[in-house]
């Protein structure tokens, strides 16, 4: 192996540092446009997630719009999914004059989001681990004691 002078070793280290800095900048999530996916939580007379299956990729920024067009509140709950993502923020939004307005913002680990009838929430997240979360469900109970999950409000999230 050829001997290098301390000066050339420093030059190589600086060049590698600049190259790695550029690589990190390319992955800067604050510069990524989010991939928007809308999930409808129920619809009049139906307890279901639409779509029932979500496919995401690690390292990409997503804005998951959870929209409840039904007359019942609904949960978007998946403990497995919450362990496979980094939550950037969750925003509570409301339509005002035809435009979404942010009413509140939450940060940190999120395991469950409840969306009230006619409302929506935005979950900004980055999947950090691949896997399958088959525990997406809504556990709100109906008047007869059955959960919305028992009535078909189940789903799956696949992260590749």
VMD Tcl script that draws the C-alpha trace (Angstrom):
set ca {
  {0.00 0.00 0.00}
  {1.48 3.38 -0.96}
  {2.40 5.80 1.80}
  {0.38 8.98 1.97}
  {1.48 12.24 3.45}
  {-0.62 13.66 6.26}
  {-1.65 16.45 3.92}
  {-3.01 14.03 1.28}
  {-4.76 11.98 3.98}
  {-6.53 15.14 5.15}
  {-7.48 15.93 1.54}
  {-8.97 12.45 1.11}
  {-10.89 12.79 4.41}
  {-12.26 16.20 3.38}
  {-13.32 14.86 -0.04}
  {-15.05 11.87 1.60}
  {-16.72 14.17 4.11}
  {-18.02 16.43 1.35}
  {-19.25 13.45 -0.64}
  {-21.04 11.95 2.36}
  {-22.52 15.37 3.24}
  {-23.97 15.60 -0.25}
  {-25.45 12.13 0.12}
  {-27.07 13.11 3.41}
  {-28.50 16.29 1.91}
  {-30.20 14.25 -0.82}
  {-32.08 12.37 1.90}
  {-33.16 15.55 3.71}
  {-36.82 14.93 4.57}
  {-37.51 18.64 4.94}
  {-36.87 18.93 1.19}
  {-38.91 15.89 0.16}
  {-42.40 16.41 -1.21}
  {-44.69 14.02 0.69}
  {-46.44 11.17 -1.08}
  {-50.10 11.76 -0.24}
  {-52.36 8.77 0.42}
  {-55.99 9.24 1.45}
  {-57.66 6.59 3.60}
  {-61.41 6.83 4.00}
  {-62.53 5.73 7.45}
  {-66.00 4.33 6.92}
  {-68.74 5.64 4.71}
  {-72.46 6.07 5.38}
  {-73.72 2.70 6.61}
  {-70.34 0.93 6.16}
  {-67.51 0.15 8.55}
  {-64.42 -0.19 6.36}
  {-61.04 1.28 5.46}
  {-60.72 2.34 1.84}
  {-58.26 1.25 0.63}
  {-58.10 -1.81 2.85}
  {-54.40 -2.39 2.11}
  {-51.64 0.23 2.03}
  {-48.19 -0.24 0.47}
  {-45.39 2.06 1.55}
  {-41.61 2.17 1.07}
  {-38.98 2.80 3.69}
  {-37.21 6.14 3.63}
  {-39.97 8.06 1.84}
  {-42.06 10.83 3.37}
  {-45.81 10.16 3.37}
  {-48.79 12.32 4.24}
  {-51.50 9.87 5.24}
  {-54.82 11.72 5.09}
  {-57.35 9.98 7.34}
  {-60.78 11.16 6.23}
  {-64.01 10.25 8.02}
  {-67.04 10.78 5.79}
  {-69.35 8.70 7.97}
  {-71.64 9.65 10.85}
  {-69.61 7.61 13.37}
  {-66.19 8.30 14.91}
  {-63.46 5.88 13.78}
  {-60.04 4.79 15.00}
  {-57.02 4.17 12.80}
  {-55.11 1.81 15.09}
  {-52.12 -0.40 14.35}
  {-49.54 -1.03 17.04}
  {-47.30 -2.92 14.59}
  {-47.35 -0.02 12.11}
  {-46.52 2.51 14.83}
  {-43.33 0.55 15.57}
  {-42.21 0.66 11.91}
  {-42.50 4.39 11.27}
  {-41.03 7.69 12.38}
  {-43.82 10.22 12.92}
  {-42.86 13.69 11.77}
  {-46.22 15.15 12.88}
  {-49.97 14.61 13.00}
  {-52.20 17.51 12.09}
  {-55.88 17.99 12.84}
  {-57.40 19.81 9.90}
  {-60.77 21.33 9.07}
  {-62.20 22.76 5.87}
  {-62.77 26.51 6.12}
  {-63.85 28.44 3.02}
  {-62.98 25.41 0.90}
  {-59.39 25.15 2.16}
  {-57.90 22.85 4.82}
  {-56.87 24.73 7.96}
  {-54.61 23.15 10.60}
  {-56.20 23.31 14.07}
  {-53.61 21.32 16.03}
  {-50.32 19.50 15.53}
  {-48.90 16.56 17.49}
  {-45.39 15.08 17.47}
  {-43.88 11.91 18.87}
  {-44.94 8.28 18.87}
  {-48.49 7.76 17.61}
  {-50.32 4.43 18.03}
  {-53.91 5.41 17.39}
  {-55.78 8.29 15.80}
  {-59.50 8.90 16.30}
  {-61.21 10.92 13.59}
  {-64.64 12.36 14.33}
  {-67.52 12.30 11.82}
  {-66.96 14.62 8.87}
  {-63.38 15.45 9.94}
  {-59.87 14.51 8.85}
  {-56.34 14.23 10.18}
  {-52.97 14.18 8.42}
  {-50.25 11.80 9.61}
  {-46.85 12.79 8.23}
  {-44.52 9.80 8.57}
  {-41.49 7.98 7.25}
  {-41.42 4.16 7.28}
  {-38.13 3.06 8.86}
  {-38.55 -0.73 8.89}
  {-39.92 -3.16 6.35}
  {-42.66 -5.55 7.34}
  {-46.36 -6.26 7.43}
  {-48.81 -4.76 9.91}
  {-51.94 -6.91 9.82}
  {-53.48 -5.34 12.91}
  {-55.03 -2.20 11.37}
  {-58.45 -1.88 12.97}
  {-61.17 0.30 14.43}
  {-62.19 -0.86 17.91}
  {-65.03 1.60 18.50}
  {-68.12 -0.25 19.75}
  {-71.57 0.03 18.22}
  {-74.80 0.18 20.24}
  {-75.08 -3.65 20.13}
  {-71.58 -4.05 21.63}
  {-69.80 -5.16 18.43}
  {-66.64 -3.36 17.42}
  {-66.29 -1.75 14.01}
  {-63.46 -4.26 13.41}
  {-65.94 -7.11 13.95}
  {-68.13 -5.46 11.31}
  {-65.27 -5.47 8.80}
  {-63.20 -2.40 9.61}
  {-59.84 -4.15 9.32}
  {-56.84 -3.51 7.13}
  {-53.21 -4.21 6.42}
  {-50.14 -2.07 5.85}
  {-47.14 -3.43 3.95}
  {-43.81 -1.62 4.11}
  {-41.16 -2.63 1.57}
}
mol new
graphics top color blue
foreach p $ca { graphics top sphere $p radius 0.5 }
foreach p [lrange $ca 0 end-1] q [lrange $ca 1 end] { graphics top cylinder $p $q radius 0.2 }
display resetview
